[in-house]
Amino acid sequence: RSGQYKYSLVQNESQDYSAKYFSILSHSVTSVDFAGNMAVVKCFAGMANAACAAMDNLDIDNEEVSNGLYEVCAYLKQIDLVVKQFPQSQEKTAKLTRYYLPILLEILDSYKQLDKSVRNHEEFQKTHQRLLKTILLINEALKTIITSLTQEYFMDLSADMTTLETLLKKDGLVKEGSLSDMRKQVSVRE
């Protein structure tokens, strides 16, 4: 009102950042490997700090839950890479992005609130076990989605290779015996 500008930060304490942190995780983690009770999280160059900060800010202080969520992030990254490589497969991820992930984030947010207030309650322990089961289920679902995204391409590739083999044989460019000998050699290498 005095005609001067005033600079201030907007303080919005109630804003939930879980979805943003989960997004950072899913876009920075490339893979997760487990060794005993440790998780090795591999990230894109320069993204490890962001991924760690995001996981820390999810504020779920449980190793089993965290490891499960790291695995979720790794699968999401894999899905993202497949969709980038094969954009026409994106429609198969619609339910994942519209329903499954938002529900998972809502579950995690509710769990986090309960974890802070009633961690030692008997009902919380049952909820904790159910959350672990839910995370296992979402990870299985993500593996299935990855398979479904690529299955069509593997079938097309296999059909193309079979067609080429048949044409080469039909045109007399390869002998019947040599083709089966090559298959045996390839099998031995694998």
Salt bridges, closest charged atoms under 4 A:
ASP33 OD2 - LYS42 NZ 3.40
ASP59 OD2 - LYS116 NZ 3.22
GLU64 OE1 - HIS128 NE2 3.75
ASP80 OD2 - LYS77 NZ 3.44
ASP80 OD2 - LYS84 NZ 3.22
ASP109 OD1 - LYS112 NZ 3.81
ASP115 OD1 - ARG119 NE 2.67
GLU122 OE2 - LYS126 NZ 3.84
GLU140 OE2 - LYS143 NZ 2.85
GLU152 OE1 - LYS92 NZ 3.84
GLU165 OE1 - ARG183 NH2 2.52
GLU176 OE1 - LYS169 NZ 2.89
